[in-house]
Amino acid sequence: MDLYLMSPPHPTWKLRGRSNFRSKEAPEVDARIARREWLALATAIEQEGGTVAVLPPDPELSGLPYAAEAGHGLPPKEAGGKMRFLLPRMKGEHRKLERDKWKPFVERLGFEVVDPVVSEDAGIWEGQGDVAVFGPYTFLFYGGRTDRAGAEAARAHFSGDVSLIGVEPPAFHGNMCVLPLGTSRTAWLCADAIDEHSIAILEAKIGRDRTHFVSEEEIRLYATNALPIGKTLLAPSIMPVRTQKLAEHAGMTVKLFEMKELCEKAGGASRCLVCKVEKAENISIPDEYRLERARAEIEST
């Protein structure tokens, strides 16, 4: 199965770090609405064939809903072994303890947990927000919140063709400036947020005929933070019309979600809200981590 790790906002959820261009000056969020925005996305993921495993929220960890930074799942090191899960090491003080919540959660699901960045001075690596896969190629991003030392430490646990890609503001994660669309065999890049050397790497691996460029203005409207599932693209409603049409031209169905609290105020779109583990094997989801349990709690409040 394709597994999606998610965590809903707590009923008392509010902005704490305010460390991105959306949240910095945003008004206070409405936690009740945010929880329903989260549920709408999680429901759509399961309707598209994904399986959602839900980490219960924590009132002290406001960044927990942005599960792209939960870490990253990898296949077993050897046949018959456990799938691996690489823990992150977050930059923001208010997010550093999230790993301590994700660790027992993924262990209970059946993962072998690995800490790729073993000390505070060994680098910052913010998980799947800085990972992109296109066919046989894996790209690990640095230069935003993840630094090069953290990306190098994580790379040691990946196999195959792995390239380091440098990102620049306004992107603070790789998923803000690169979006692979696997079923259409194309990818979107924002040249304004990727260093020149890295653009050459991406074009060489992806292929110029499969590369489509989006603007800085478009990534500020989360064009590259949509979530592709098969031939469907789950996107925030502020996604630019041009990129919606670009996806449709590539044979994808675009489904838009109102995300005023989670995206327009807090600064994270649909791709930011999940940690996807493709082809998850030997994973068991306890009933208390199933989406239906979270749905009942959210709909009752």
Backbone torsions as a table, in degrees:
resi	resn	phi	psi	omega
1	MET	NA	155.8	169.5
2	ASP	-91.5	117.9	-173.4
3	LEU	-102.4	136.4	179.2
4	TYR	-120.6	112.6	176.7
5	LEU	-84.4	129.8	-178.0
6	MET	-143.1	161.3	176.7
7	SER	-147.2	119.6	-176.0
8	PRO	-73.5	157.9	172.1
9	PRO	-61.1	146.4	175.6
10	HIS	-72.5	153.9	177.4
11	PRO	-56.7	-20.7	177.8
12	THR	-106.0	17.7	-175.2
13	TRP	-55.4	137.7	174.9
14	LYS	-152.6	164.9	-179.8
15	LEU	-74.8	137.5	179.1
16	ARG	-122.5	-59.3	-174.0
17	GLY	-71.1	-37.6	-177.5
18	ARG	46.0	53.6	-171.5
19	SER	-110.6	15.1	174.7
20	ASN	-128.5	171.0	-171.8
21	PHE	-66.8	-17.7	175.9
22	ARG	-86.1	-50.9	-172.8
23	SER	-74.3	-21.9	-172.6
24	LYS	-54.0	-44.3	-177.7
25	GLU	-116.6	14.6	-173.6
26	ALA	-73.6	148.8	170.6
27	PRO	-68.4	169.0	-179.5
28	GLU	-60.9	146.6	179.7
29	VAL	-83.6	158.1	173.0
30	ASP	-102.3	106.3	-174.4
31	ALA	-62.4	-37.0	-178.3
32	ARG	-62.9	-43.5	178.2
33	ILE	-68.4	-40.9	-179.7
34	ALA	-59.4	-39.5	-179.9
35	ARG	-64.8	-35.5	177.3
36	ARG	-74.2	-34.1	173.3
37	GLU	-61.6	-44.7	178.5
38	TRP	-60.5	-44.7	-178.0
39	LEU	-64.7	-38.5	178.7
40	ALA	-61.0	-41.8	178.6
41	LEU	-67.9	-46.3	-179.5
42	ALA	-59.9	-41.1	178.7
43	THR	-62.4	-43.2	180.0
44	ALA	-63.8	-37.0	178.6
45	ILE	-60.5	-45.4	179.4
46	GLU	-70.3	-32.4	176.0
47	GLN	-65.3	-28.1	179.0
48	GLU	-87.5	2.6	175.1
49	GLY	105.9	-2.0	176.9
50	GLY	-81.1	165.2	175.6
51	THR	-118.6	124.6	-177.6
52	VAL	-100.6	131.2	171.2
53	ALA	-113.8	128.6	-167.9
54	VAL	-110.6	118.6	170.5
55	LEU	-82.7	122.7	179.2
56	PRO	-57.2	146.3	-176.6
57	PRO	-71.0	163.3	177.6
58	ASP	-129.3	126.6	-176.7
59	PRO	-64.0	-21.7	-177.5
60	GLU	-91.2	-10.2	-174.4
61	LEU	-116.7	86.3	-174.1
62	SER	-70.9	-19.4	179.8
63	GLY	-87.8	-5.1	-175.6
64	LEU	-57.4	-35.0	178.7
65	PRO	-60.8	-22.5	-177.9
66	TYR	-87.9	75.6	-167.8
67	ALA	-72.8	-7.4	173.9
68	ALA	-58.0	-24.1	178.9
69	GLU	-95.3	12.7	177.1
70	ALA	-67.3	-27.4	-176.0
71	GLY	144.1	-145.3	179.5
72	HIS	-160.3	133.3	178.6
73	GLY	-87.8	141.6	178.6
74	LEU	-134.1	156.8	177.8
75	PRO	-63.4	166.1	175.6
76	PRO	-61.3	153.9	176.8
77	LYS	-70.0	-27.1	179.1
78	GLU	-144.5	157.3	-177.8
79	ALA	-56.0	133.2	178.9
80	GLY	87.3	-7.4	-179.8
81	GLY	-82.7	177.9	177.8
82	LYS	-78.2	148.1	169.0
83	MET	-64.4	149.7	-178.2
84	ARG	-103.6	152.5	176.2
85	PHE	-134.2	116.8	-179.5
86	LEU	-85.3	122.6	178.3
87	LEU	-76.7	152.5	176.9
88	PRO	-89.4	169.7	164.2
89	ARG	-131.0	106.6	-169.4
90	MET	-81.3	153.4	179.6
91	LYS	-82.3	-47.6	-175.6
92	GLY	-70.3	135.7	-179.3
93	GLU	-57.3	-40.3	-175.7
94	HIS	-72.2	-5.6	-178.6
95	ARG	-116.0	-3.0	-174.4
96	LYS	-64.9	-28.1	-176.9
97	LEU	-85.7	-3.1	-179.8
98	GLU	-60.3	-38.1	-179.3
99	ARG	-57.7	-31.0	-179.9
100	ASP	-71.7	-18.4	173.8
101	LYS	-87.5	-39.9	-178.4
102	TRP	-71.0	-33.5	-174.8
103	LYS	-57.4	-57.7	-179.5
104	PRO	-66.1	-28.6	178.7
105	PHE	-63.2	-52.0	-177.9
106	VAL	-71.8	-29.7	175.1
107	GLU	-62.8	-40.3	179.9
108	ARG	-68.4	-29.2	175.9
109	LEU	-70.1	-23.1	178.2
110	GLY	120.9	9.4	179.9
111	PHE	-85.1	152.2	165.4
112	GLU	-89.6	122.0	-175.3
113	VAL	-88.9	134.4	179.6
114	VAL	-126.5	135.9	175.8
115	ASP	-105.3	101.2	-175.0
116	PRO	-75.0	-24.0	-179.5
117	VAL	-113.3	102.7	-162.3
118	VAL	-87.3	-7.2	179.0
119	SER	-152.4	162.6	-177.4
120	GLU	-59.4	-32.6	-177.3
121	ASP	-93.3	8.6	-177.4
122	ALA	-98.0	5.6	175.7
123	GLY	120.5	168.1	177.2
124	ILE	-116.2	131.1	176.3
125	TRP	-138.8	118.2	-171.9
126	GLU	-102.9	34.4	167.4
127	GLY	70.5	-147.4	-169.9
128	GLN	-67.1	-17.9	172.7
129	GLY	-59.2	-19.9	179.8
130	ASP	-119.1	34.0	175.7
131	VAL	-133.2	135.0	172.2
132	ALA	-139.5	141.3	-179.4
133	VAL	-122.6	130.3	176.5
134	PHE	-132.6	103.8	-176.9
135	GLY	58.5	-126.6	-178.2
136	PRO	-82.7	0.7	-173.2
137	TYR	-104.5	137.2	174.7
138	THR	-116.5	135.1	178.2
139	PHE	-118.1	127.9	175.7
140	LEU	-113.0	129.0	-171.5
141	PHE	-103.5	147.8	175.2
142	TYR	-145.9	166.8	177.4
143	GLY	108.2	-16.2	172.8
144	GLY	-93.9	-107.7	174.3
145	ARG	-87.3	-37.4	171.8
146	THR	-70.0	135.2	175.6
147	ASP	-101.6	172.4	-174.7
148	ARG	-64.1	-37.9	179.7
149	ALA	-61.6	-41.6	178.7
150	GLY	-66.3	-41.2	178.5
151	ALA	-64.2	-40.0	178.1
152	GLU	-64.1	-41.1	179.6
153	ALA	-63.4	-40.8	178.6
154	ALA	-67.8	-38.8	-176.7
155	ARG	-57.4	-30.1	-178.8
156	ALA	-61.3	-18.3	-177.4
157	HIS	-100.5	-4.8	177.7
158	PHE	-95.5	153.1	176.0
159	SER	-117.1	168.9	177.9
160	GLY	84.4	-156.9	-176.6
161	ASP	-86.1	105.2	-176.0
162	VAL	-120.6	127.9	179.5
163	SER	-121.4	142.9	172.7
164	LEU	-90.2	134.0	-176.2
165	ILE	-124.5	127.8	-179.7
166	GLY	-89.6	130.0	177.8
167	VAL	-111.9	158.9	-177.3
168	GLU	-133.6	160.6	177.4
169	PRO	-55.9	146.4	9.9
170	PRO	-85.0	3.4	179.6
171	ALA	-72.9	129.9	173.5
172	PHE	-111.1	-5.3	170.3
173	HIS	-140.9	158.7	177.9
174	GLY	-62.4	-31.1	-178.4
175	ASN	-72.7	0.2	173.6
176	MET	-88.1	-15.6	-174.9
177	CYS	-131.7	-2.2	176.6
178	VAL	-137.7	126.4	177.2
179	LEU	-131.0	103.1	172.7
180	PRO	-74.4	134.9	175.6
181	LEU	-115.2	87.4	-168.4
182	GLY	-55.5	-47.8	-174.6
183	THR	-68.2	-26.6	178.6
184	SER	-92.2	-4.5	178.5
185	ARG	57.8	35.7	175.8
186	THR	-130.3	168.9	176.2
187	ALA	-146.0	148.0	176.6
188	TRP	-103.8	135.5	178.8
189	LEU	-129.2	146.7	171.2
190	CYS	-109.7	104.1	-176.5
191	ALA	-63.5	-28.6	-178.6
192	ASP	-69.0	-14.8	-176.8
193	ALA	-118.1	15.9	180.0
194	ILE	-131.7	136.8	-179.6
195	ASP	-69.3	155.9	-170.1
196	GLU	-58.8	-43.6	179.8
197	HIS	-61.6	-39.6	-178.0
198	SER	-71.0	-32.5	175.9
199	ILE	-60.8	-41.5	178.5
200	ALA	-62.1	-39.7	177.7
201	ILE	-63.0	-47.7	-178.1
202	LEU	-62.1	-44.7	179.9
203	GLU	-64.0	-37.6	-179.4
204	ALA	-67.4	-39.5	-178.2
205	LYS	-77.7	-45.8	-175.3
206	ILE	-77.8	-38.1	-175.5
207	GLY	102.1	129.5	-177.2
208	ARG	-61.3	-34.0	-178.6
209	ASP	-72.7	-12.7	179.3
210	ARG	-108.3	4.5	-176.8
211	THR	-102.8	128.0	175.6
212	HIS	-120.0	133.3	-177.0
213	PHE	-97.1	137.7	174.8
214	VAL	-117.5	159.0	-174.1
215	SER	-90.3	167.0	174.3
216	GLU	-60.6	-40.4	178.3
217	GLU	-59.7	-38.9	-179.3
218	GLU	-69.9	-36.3	178.8
219	ILE	-74.1	-23.5	173.8
220	ARG	-69.9	-16.5	173.1
221	LEU	-103.9	17.5	170.6
222	TYR	65.6	35.4	177.1
223	ALA	-58.7	-37.8	-176.2
224	THR	-96.1	4.7	177.8
225	ASN	-102.0	13.1	173.5
226	ALA	-72.1	159.3	-176.4
227	LEU	-110.3	109.6	176.6
228	PRO	-83.0	131.1	172.5
229	ILE	-131.3	106.0	-174.8
230	GLY	60.5	-124.7	-179.2
231	LYS	-99.1	17.1	178.3
232	THR	-114.7	140.4	177.8
233	LEU	-118.2	113.5	179.0
234	LEU	-91.9	116.3	-168.8
235	ALA	-134.5	153.3	173.6
236	PRO	-68.2	152.0	-174.3
237	SER	-65.6	-17.5	178.8
238	ILE	-84.9	2.9	178.2
239	MET	-56.4	133.3	-177.8
240	PRO	-58.7	144.5	-179.8
241	VAL	-60.3	-37.8	-178.2
242	ARG	-59.8	-43.1	-178.5
243	THR	-76.1	-28.3	172.1
244	GLN	-59.6	-46.4	-179.3
245	LYS	-67.2	-34.8	178.1
246	LEU	-62.9	-41.5	177.7
247	ALA	-65.4	-43.6	179.6
248	GLU	-63.2	-38.3	178.0
249	HIS	-63.7	-28.4	178.6
250	ALA	-83.7	4.2	176.4
251	GLY	93.1	14.3	-178.4
252	MET	-100.7	152.2	172.5
253	THR	-98.3	124.5	-178.6
254	VAL	-97.3	125.4	175.4
255	LYS	-115.3	123.1	-174.8
256	LEU	-99.3	144.4	-178.8
257	PHE	-128.6	133.1	174.0
258	GLU	-69.1	121.2	-176.6
259	MET	-138.4	53.6	-177.8
260	LYS	-63.4	-36.8	-177.3
261	GLU	-83.4	-54.6	-174.0
262	LEU	-70.1	-33.9	-174.8
263	CYS	-107.3	-58.7	-172.0
264	GLU	-68.4	-28.7	175.7
265	LYS	-98.3	-51.8	-172.7
266	ALA	-82.6	-24.1	172.0
267	GLY	95.4	20.1	177.1
268	GLY	-132.5	128.4	-177.5
269	ALA	-96.6	-166.9	-171.0
270	SER	-58.1	-40.3	179.8
271	ARG	-65.5	-31.4	-178.1
272	CYS	-71.2	-19.8	-171.7
273	LEU	-90.2	2.2	-177.6
274	VAL	-134.4	151.4	165.8
275	CYS	-117.2	108.2	-174.2
276	LYS	-92.4	133.1	174.6
277	VAL	-118.2	107.7	-177.8
278	GLU	-76.4	140.9	175.4
279	LYS	51.8	50.2	-179.5
280	ALA	-67.8	125.1	-177.8
281	GLU	-115.3	146.3	176.6
282	ASN	56.0	39.4	178.9
283	ILE	-110.4	135.6	179.3
284	SER	-125.4	128.6	-177.2
285	ILE	-104.1	112.8	176.6
286	PRO	-60.8	153.8	-177.7
287	ASP	-56.4	-36.5	-177.1
288	GLU	-70.4	-10.7	177.5
289	TYR	-104.3	4.8	179.4
290	ARG	-78.3	153.1	-178.8
291	LEU	-60.5	-34.4	-177.0
292	GLU	-62.0	-33.3	177.0
293	ARG	-65.6	-46.0	178.2
294	ALA	-64.4	-39.3	179.8
295	ARG	-59.7	-45.1	-179.0
296	ALA	-61.2	-40.3	-179.7
297	GLU	-68.6	-42.3	-178.3
298	ILE	-69.1	-42.1	-177.4
299	GLU	-72.3	-18.0	-179.6
300	SER	-87.2	-5.8	-177.5
301	THR	-118.4	NA	NA
